[in-house]
Amino acid sequence: MATRARRALISLLLLLLASATGVASKSFAITNNCEYTVWPGILSSAGSPGMDSTGFALAPGESRTMPVPAGWSGRLWGRTLCSTDPAGKFACVTGDCGSGRQDCAGGGAAPPATLAEFTMDGNDGMDFYDVSLVDGYNLPMLVAPEQGAPAAAGATGGNCAPTGCVVDLNGACPGDLRVSSTTAGAGGVACKSACEAFGTAQYCCSGEYGSPGTCRPSAYSQFFKNACPRAYSYAYDDATSTFTCAGGVSAYAITFCPSTTRYRPVRPPTCRRDTYCQTKRQLPFHGSRKQKNF
């Protein structure tokens, strides 16, 4: 009996120590407000502690809370139009991670996909987070810290503020970038990045364009930026798109389809496929100002 009691006491002490040292001091509250099922996928960065799950289903209106290990870094996204074939292979039309199962098991999102990216407990104990459309877009997403201190004055990005892309871009996606599916009645289901669509160094910020000074926004990236000002629209969109919390955040709320608003640009980008579409062509068109975009 004494040995059993001693083991129970040791287990309790280890649990208290884990809580005190922040082994799982944060959580993600993931909610699906879409009118369709979303399958969140999670990929931990190399060297980062893993999460309890790497993929699961969320029915419309359903939520799930997950503990986040201290020091975790990685990305989270939503997969859509998923199904299992007669051979038992699971696959999704957008955001598929290639595992053949609901859990992604180390697989990342196939573009185009809206990505939420996190580095917890980074430099000076700060959390860094963003929502990225660099790999394209497939559904609206909002990331909101539930509590915590703002970063120091002058820090990059917003001070512990919500970020994301809350509008539906699929209907307004430029034709050169649009992804359609017969599963969705031939409607648009995702919107590629220009890099994914054309593969050129200028759009992909690679080769001689692999620096902030040489890789500039294009009319295609500006389409995403106009609709979602706080989200990454291209690789070097750091100044307005990286967000930080100084500490004390216990949870991040991640919401798919936080709004029912559809984005309607005045005029989408119109550029020849064989030429680089520079930002000076995009000035006449802009998004609706009737609602606040994240």
Backbone torsions as a table, in degrees:
resi	resn	phi	psi	omega
1	MET	NA	-41.6	-179.2
2	ALA	-63.3	-39.5	179.6
3	THR	-65.3	-41.3	179.4
4	ARG	-64.1	-41.9	179.2
5	ALA	-64.9	-38.5	-179.9
6	ARG	-65.1	-40.7	178.7
7	ARG	-64.5	-40.5	178.4
8	ALA	-63.5	-39.8	179.2
9	LEU	-66.0	-41.2	178.8
10	ILE	-62.9	-42.0	178.5
11	SER	-61.4	-41.6	178.9
12	LEU	-64.4	-42.5	179.4
13	LEU	-63.8	-39.9	178.3
14	LEU	-64.4	-39.1	178.3
15	LEU	-64.1	-43.4	178.6
16	LEU	-64.9	-39.4	178.6
17	LEU	-64.5	-40.6	178.3
18	ALA	-61.4	-41.7	179.2
19	SER	-65.8	-40.4	-177.5
20	ALA	-68.1	-33.5	-177.5
21	THR	-91.0	-0.8	173.8
22	GLY	80.0	27.4	-179.8
23	VAL	-58.5	-38.1	175.1
24	ALA	-137.9	60.6	-171.7
25	SER	-84.8	-7.6	-178.4
26	LYS	-127.8	168.7	176.8
27	SER	-147.7	157.2	170.3
28	PHE	-106.1	126.4	172.1
29	ALA	-103.7	102.3	-171.9
30	ILE	-101.4	123.7	-175.8
31	THR	-126.6	137.4	176.1
32	ASN	-105.3	104.7	174.9
33	ASN	-95.6	5.3	179.5
34	CYS	-72.3	163.4	177.4
35	GLU	-86.3	8.3	-178.6
36	TYR	-138.7	163.2	178.8
37	THR	-69.5	139.4	174.4
38	VAL	-121.3	138.7	177.3
39	TRP	-109.8	95.6	178.1
40	PRO	-60.4	140.9	172.8
41	GLY	-119.3	146.2	-177.4
42	ILE	-133.4	132.4	177.1
43	LEU	-127.9	120.6	176.1
44	SER	-85.6	143.7	178.3
45	SER	-68.9	159.4	176.9
46	ALA	-59.2	131.0	179.8
47	GLY	85.3	-6.2	179.8
48	SER	-87.4	147.9	171.5
49	PRO	-61.5	150.7	-177.2
50	GLY	-86.4	163.4	176.1
51	MET	-93.0	165.4	-179.9
52	ASP	-65.2	-29.3	-179.6
53	SER	-141.0	150.1	177.0
54	THR	-114.3	5.6	177.3
55	GLY	174.0	141.8	-178.5
56	PHE	-164.6	175.8	-179.0
57	ALA	-104.9	142.4	172.1
58	LEU	-126.4	113.9	175.9
59	ALA	-70.8	163.0	177.8
60	PRO	-53.8	129.5	-180.0
61	GLY	83.6	-4.2	-176.4
62	GLU	-87.6	150.6	178.4
63	SER	-130.9	157.4	175.0
64	ARG	-147.7	135.4	177.5
65	THR	-106.6	132.1	-177.9
66	MET	-125.2	135.8	173.0
67	PRO	-70.2	144.9	179.7
68	VAL	-116.4	120.1	-179.3
69	PRO	-63.4	148.8	175.2
70	ALA	-59.2	136.8	178.6
71	GLY	77.9	10.9	-177.5
72	TRP	-70.7	143.5	170.1
73	SER	-139.7	145.9	-179.3
74	GLY	164.9	-162.9	-177.6
75	ARG	-137.2	155.8	-179.2
76	LEU	-136.6	142.5	-178.3
77	TRP	-150.9	171.8	177.2
78	GLY	-111.8	133.6	175.3
79	ARG	-100.3	144.6	-177.8
80	THR	-130.6	160.1	177.1
81	LEU	55.2	51.1	-177.5
82	CYS	-95.1	151.8	178.9
83	SER	-160.0	166.5	177.6
84	THR	-114.8	127.6	-177.3
85	ASP	-81.7	172.8	-177.7
86	PRO	-58.1	-23.9	179.0
87	ALA	-84.4	-1.2	178.3
88	GLY	91.0	7.9	179.9
89	LYS	-86.3	127.5	179.0
90	PHE	-93.2	133.2	179.9
91	ALA	-150.9	156.8	-177.8
92	CYS	-127.1	147.0	178.5
93	VAL	-70.2	-38.9	176.3
94	THR	-125.3	143.0	176.9
95	GLY	74.7	13.0	-176.4
96	ASP	-59.4	141.0	-178.3
97	CYS	-106.1	0.8	170.9
98	GLY	78.4	8.5	-177.6
99	SER	-81.0	-20.9	-175.2
100	GLY	79.2	5.3	179.7
101	ARG	-136.5	172.2	176.8
102	GLN	-65.8	-39.4	176.5
103	ASP	-79.9	142.6	-173.4
104	CYS	-84.4	-21.4	170.3
105	ALA	51.2	44.0	177.2
106	GLY	93.4	0.6	177.8
107	GLY	-90.3	144.9	178.2
108	GLY	-96.7	174.8	-177.2
109	ALA	-77.6	129.3	170.9
110	ALA	-72.9	128.5	179.3
111	PRO	-70.1	153.8	3.0
112	PRO	-84.8	142.9	178.5
113	ALA	-157.5	138.8	173.3
114	THR	-75.4	126.4	-174.1
115	LEU	-117.0	136.3	167.0
116	ALA	-103.9	125.8	-174.7
117	GLU	-119.6	137.3	-175.5
118	PHE	-135.4	144.4	162.8
119	THR	-131.6	109.8	-177.7
120	MET	-89.5	143.4	173.9
121	ASP	54.7	48.9	-179.5
122	GLY	-84.2	-142.3	-178.4
123	ASN	-55.5	132.2	180.0
124	ASP	57.8	25.5	177.7
125	GLY	75.6	9.5	-177.3
126	MET	-83.0	150.4	169.0
127	ASP	-92.4	136.4	175.6
128	PHE	-116.3	135.7	-179.2
129	TYR	-152.1	155.5	177.4
130	ASP	-159.4	164.3	168.1
131	VAL	-115.3	127.5	-171.3
132	SER	-117.2	134.5	171.3
133	LEU	-111.0	15.4	179.7
134	VAL	-60.9	-34.6	176.6
135	ASP	-94.7	18.1	-179.6
136	GLY	94.9	-169.6	-171.9
137	TYR	-139.0	140.1	172.4
138	ASN	-131.8	-23.8	177.3
139	LEU	-161.1	158.2	-179.7
140	PRO	-69.9	146.4	180.0
141	MET	-150.2	141.1	176.6
142	LEU	-128.5	133.9	174.0
143	VAL	-115.2	125.9	-177.3
144	ALA	-136.8	119.2	172.9
145	PRO	-66.7	134.1	-174.6
146	GLU	-82.8	-25.3	172.3
147	GLN	-165.2	163.3	179.7
148	GLY	143.5	166.9	-178.1
149	ALA	-87.8	143.1	174.8
150	PRO	-67.5	157.0	175.6
151	ALA	-70.1	168.0	-178.3
152	ALA	-62.2	154.6	179.0
153	ALA	-56.0	135.7	179.3
154	GLY	88.2	0.0	179.3
155	ALA	-67.3	154.4	-179.1
156	THR	-65.6	137.0	175.8
157	GLY	76.2	-169.0	-177.8
158	GLY	-75.5	154.9	-179.5
159	ASN	-89.4	92.1	176.6
160	CYS	55.5	42.2	-174.4
161	ALA	-107.6	160.0	174.1
162	PRO	-64.4	150.4	174.9
163	THR	-146.8	161.7	177.7
164	GLY	153.1	-164.8	174.8
165	CYS	-133.0	102.1	-169.4
166	VAL	-93.8	-5.8	-177.1
167	VAL	-101.7	156.9	177.6
168	ASP	-85.8	112.5	-177.4
169	LEU	-95.3	-10.6	-169.4
170	ASN	-62.8	-36.7	179.8
171	GLY	-72.2	-26.9	-178.0
172	ALA	-97.7	-1.3	-176.1
173	CYS	-58.9	132.7	176.8
174	PRO	-54.7	144.4	-175.4
175	GLY	-55.5	-35.8	-179.2
176	ASP	-67.6	-19.3	-175.9
177	LEU	-108.5	-12.3	-170.5
178	ARG	-71.2	138.5	173.4
179	VAL	-111.7	122.9	179.8
180	SER	-112.7	161.3	-179.8
181	SER	-147.2	136.2	175.5
182	THR	-67.3	-23.3	177.3
183	THR	-61.6	-32.7	-179.5
184	ALA	-100.8	26.6	-179.9
185	GLY	70.7	32.9	178.6
186	ALA	67.8	12.4	177.4
187	GLY	-82.3	167.4	177.6
188	GLY	-70.1	131.1	-178.8
189	VAL	-118.0	-11.0	-179.8
190	ALA	-165.1	168.1	-177.9
191	CYS	-135.5	115.3	-178.2
192	LYS	-69.3	157.0	165.1
193	SER	-77.5	161.0	177.2
194	ALA	-64.3	-32.6	177.3
195	CYS	-61.5	-47.1	179.8
196	GLU	-65.2	-37.8	-176.1
197	ALA	-73.9	-40.3	-171.3
198	PHE	-113.2	-26.5	175.2
199	GLY	70.0	17.2	-178.5
200	THR	-88.6	155.5	-178.2
201	ALA	-61.1	-36.3	-179.3
202	GLN	-62.8	-42.0	179.2
203	TYR	-78.0	-29.3	-175.9
204	CYS	-92.5	-1.9	-178.7
205	CYS	54.1	48.3	-179.5
206	SER	-124.9	170.7	179.4
207	GLY	58.8	-130.9	-178.7
208	GLU	-69.4	-9.9	177.8
209	TYR	-104.0	21.7	-174.6
210	GLY	-89.5	37.1	177.0
211	SER	-146.9	159.2	179.2
212	PRO	-59.4	-29.5	-178.3
213	GLY	-75.3	-25.3	-176.7
214	THR	-106.2	-22.7	178.7
215	CYS	-101.7	110.4	-175.6
216	ARG	-111.3	162.7	177.6
217	PRO	-61.1	145.4	175.0
218	SER	-108.3	172.5	176.3
219	ALA	-62.9	-30.9	178.2
220	TYR	-69.7	-45.7	178.1
221	SER	-65.4	-31.9	179.0
222	GLN	-69.2	-27.4	172.8
223	PHE	-57.6	-46.3	178.0
224	PHE	-67.1	-39.4	-176.2
225	LYS	-68.7	-40.0	178.6
226	ASN	-61.9	-38.9	-179.0
227	ALA	-76.2	-35.7	-173.0
228	CYS	-135.7	79.3	-171.0
229	PRO	-60.2	-25.6	-176.9
230	ARG	-93.4	-8.2	-179.0
231	ALA	-89.4	151.9	172.7
232	TYR	-63.4	129.7	178.5
233	SER	-109.3	-21.2	173.8
234	TYR	-155.4	174.3	-166.1
235	ALA	-58.9	-33.2	-175.4
236	TYR	-108.8	34.2	-179.7
237	ASP	-90.0	38.8	-171.4
238	ASP	-68.5	-39.3	-167.1
239	ALA	-58.7	-35.4	-176.7
240	THR	-110.1	5.5	-167.8
241	SER	-128.8	-8.7	175.2
242	THR	-97.7	130.1	-176.5
243	PHE	-120.1	149.8	-175.2
244	THR	-137.7	147.1	169.7
245	CYS	-125.0	133.5	-174.2
246	ALA	-72.5	-22.4	-179.7
247	GLY	151.0	169.3	177.9
248	GLY	84.0	2.1	178.1
249	VAL	-78.5	124.7	179.8
250	SER	-98.0	-20.3	-177.2
251	ALA	-156.6	149.7	171.5
252	TYR	-118.6	127.5	175.9
253	ALA	-90.2	123.2	179.1
254	ILE	-115.9	116.4	-173.3
255	THR	-121.3	125.2	172.1
256	PHE	-87.9	136.2	-178.4
257	CYS	55.7	58.0	179.0
258	PRO	-70.0	-15.4	-178.4
259	SER	-139.4	156.8	176.5
260	THR	-99.5	8.2	-176.7
261	THR	-70.5	134.6	173.1
262	ARG	-102.4	137.3	-177.8
263	TYR	-81.8	132.0	179.7
264	ARG	-130.6	91.9	177.1
265	PRO	-67.4	151.1	177.0
266	VAL	-62.8	-41.9	177.8
267	ARG	-151.5	121.5	179.2
268	PRO	-72.1	161.9	178.3
269	PRO	-61.9	136.1	177.2
270	THR	-126.4	103.0	-177.2
271	CYS	-134.8	149.9	174.8
272	ARG	-67.2	139.7	-176.9
273	ARG	-63.8	-25.6	-174.7
274	ASP	-95.4	8.6	178.3
275	THR	-128.7	154.5	178.6
276	TYR	-76.2	127.9	-175.7
277	CYS	-92.0	98.8	-173.2
278	GLN	-82.2	163.5	-173.8
279	THR	-66.3	-25.0	-176.8
280	LYS	-66.2	-16.5	176.7
281	ARG	-80.2	-13.9	-169.1
282	GLN	-92.3	-5.2	-169.2
283	LEU	-57.3	-36.0	-176.2
284	PRO	-68.6	-20.2	-174.3
285	PHE	-109.1	149.7	179.9
286	HIS	-155.4	167.5	-177.3
287	GLY	-86.8	172.2	177.1
288	SER	-64.1	139.5	177.8
289	ARG	-103.1	15.7	-176.4
290	LYS	-78.6	-22.0	178.2
291	GLN	-134.4	157.9	178.9
292	LYS	-79.3	127.3	177.8
293	ASN	-100.3	146.6	173.8
294	PHE	-106.2	NA	NA
